[in-house]
Amino acid sequence: MKENQDPLEQAVSNDYKYGFVTDIDTDTIAKGLNEDVIRLISHKKNEPEWMLEWRLKAYAYWLTMVEPEWANIKYPTIDYQDIIYYAAPKPKKQLNSLDEVDPELLSTFEKLGISLSEQKRLSGVAVDVVMDSVSIATSFKEQLAEIGVIFCSISEAIQLHPELVKKHLGSIVPMTDNYFAALNSAVFTDGSFCYIPKGVRCPMELSTYFRINTENAGQFERTLIVAEDESYVSYLEGCTAPMRDENQLHAAVVELIAMEKAEIKYSTVQNWYPGDKEGKGGIYNFVTKRGICKGDHSKISWTQVETGSAITWKYPSVILKGDYSIGEFYSVAFTNNHQQADTGTKMTHLGKNTRSRIVAKGISAGHSQNSYRGLVRASKQAINARNYSQCDSLLLGDKCGAHTFPYIEVKNKTAIVEHEATTSKIGEDQLFYCRQRGIDPEAAVALIVNGFAKEVMNQLPMEFAIEAQKLLTISMEGSVG
Amino acid sequence: MLSIKNIHANVEGKEILKGINLEIKAGEVHAIMGPNGSGKSTLASVLAGREQYEVTAGEVSFLDKNLLELSPEDRAREGLFLAFQYPVEIPGVSTTNFIKAAVNEKRKYHGLEPLDSVSFLKIMKEKMKLVEIDQSLLSRSINEGFSGGEKKRNEIFQMAMLEPKLAILDETDSGLDIDALRIVANGINKLHSPERAVLVITHYQRLLDYIQPDYVHVLYNGRIVKSGTKELALELEEKGYDFITEGVDLNA
């Protein structure tokens, strides 16, 4: 019996289920970026003057910056004048409730597994749905408002809660932070806003689903989560986009603020269109995510499952300012075909007795390149800071790459930083063992990879862990012959 | 059940099996013995369908099917089970989930519905007794951090769960202390039935104190050079392999 020489090589075919386009009337502006475009966006969103000024300031700063080149990714130069910066599905009339949402949109999100209709909604999960540049609907808003939780689109928050937005927007990721954050600050169109008041434990998962639909449009979302003293919130974001030959840009900024004894758990299942087998098309995903543990005994935990995007550039970070605060980063990054991912985290220890934990699992298949980049920093004041980092890479086949770039900066003697890293290949032995038990190669690879990623998957909220596991399995389909 | 005719097989271009003939009928227990490097494990791998082994000549039929045309997973689903000499670790995959996947793949192949969790656990509990295996072991990642004895016991447990027609035990006795050996052998004996055949591959005769073979074959330099009954194993134990291998023409 002679089969294909390399059974692993074939596991890497693409079956992107979310690649359809919704045919819907869209309000788009002309391609290109200048002050007038920013004024137009701000005008369309009916923003107050301060918001426009903020955007223009960011734009002016962005113009002075250059695109960063240090990441282990290669892509053609992005033409920022060839992108549409605002695209919104046209509402048929003013919406009074979710049930009045355009049926075309409802069916789009049904197809994506997100039910917006009142009856079928996932119980225990409130969803904000963002298509291209605008938020379409937010569920459970009223129920959450009763306990003081604000969950709405950032556009709405700018209108209804300007003090909160003004106070916190850009406080963790300043507009000057980096090239993509400056761009986002200038042109961001929508995203989610969550505010959890003091002492409230948010009773349901809050979640935002991001969908890119319009051709040539970029998506620039902005998310801000504020958890006051002794509050708790678990938030999840998911994302998909149609299959197209052209690359599309997604540059988001997420800011988290945890006050004393507050806890924010932020999970991401990222499944932007990754491009085809030859590496054509796909989303360029440049994201700045950062949280601050501002109060003592606060905790921020990032969990991400990254399977999509042609390019991922993303380092969800935590500034551990409060004493005894905790930062966590759990990541599974799966790259296939010609995908490139440069992702990791920054843990900045400033407070005393702060702790951080990093568990990063990279899985590379096809011709993909998968890099972990992480920085652990302990300042002079960060007495007794502790970090534990574990970075494991799994290779499927021999044409892909796994890279680890850990940076450690420790300025005081009491800090303890531990770093462990492993690289392994799915062995012929493991595959054969599974096959001898009657498990076909594809199912075997899925089993092995899910086993490898288990520690991170376990961190996801229950409702999404199963979805994420399925997603990982689908992304790998065809990885074995 | 299994009929091997004149099998030749290469590994990396080197011929390891040089014409093996063997007939195994349902209900029979065969033992293949031989010194290191004689081709015992190669034979097991060839039967299970390991791809690094290239069959250059010969035929194997298993339950009236051409075994060599089946993929490794289909051989398993047809009822061929190999207890590995060195079972591999799969981190993060619990033994329970692994076996459940295997059992259900086999059921699917035979047109049966997958077992629900309750029925699966019930069957598992029964089989656990057979090999005196502990529940806690089954919830751990498969073979990860298992002792040698635990790994082998786990192999026999999987065999019990999969209920194969033909079980090939590749050096299952190696690395076992006497208690573990007894437990493993007991498990095998309890699973043995008139419908099932067992092929025991071993270097030493001690396993055969516990598992009574109907036939014993001596494999040497890629060929079966002598076949006999249980007494042959005892003779080998007493005299060593030299008494057989002397006089066998290596170049023939």
Interface residues (C-beta under 8 A of the other chain):
Chain A: M1 K2 E3 P7 G427 E428 D429 Q430 F432 Y433 C434 R435 Q436 R437 G438 I439 D440 P441 A443 L447 I448 N450 G451 F452 A453 K454 E455
Chain B: A48 G49 R50 E51 Q52 E54 V55 L68 E69 L70 S71 P72 E73 R75 A76 R77 F81 L82 F84 P87 V88 I90 P91 G92 V93 N97 F98 I99 A101 A102 E105 K106 Y109 S141 Q158 L162
